[in-house]
Amino acid sequence: MLDRRAHLMDSLATAIRTGADVKAVQAKIRAFNQTNNPEITITAKSIERSLRGPGAVQLAGVVLNSRLSARVREAVGH
């Protein structure tokens, strides 16, 4: 169950970042949430936390590790 939840969260993040079919992933999340596991329901808040993530920094739509972002920004002239 937790692997499926993580996969759905990752799929949604990828769809949002790449412009893929977000609605299809959202439908899968709704189906997942209808299972009998309310402890691991995917909520708007959990999606927001996942998208922000610890150490997530974006440059031109690319998610960078916060420890590497300074080096990458320097390399590309930002």
Residue pairs with C-beta under 8 A, 6 or more apart in sequence:
1 35
1 37
1 40
2 40
4 32
5 32
5 40
5 42
8 25
8 28
8 29
8 32
8 42
9 42
9 46
9 47
9 50
11 25
11 28
12 22
12 25
12 26
12 29
12 47
12 50
13 50
13 51
14 20
15 21
15 22
15 24
15 25
16 22
16 51
17 61
17 63
29 42
32 42
33 41
33 42
53 63
55 65
55 66
55 67
56 63
56 64
56 66
57 63
57 64
57 65
57 66
57 69
58 64
59 69
59 72
59 73
59 76
59 78
64 72
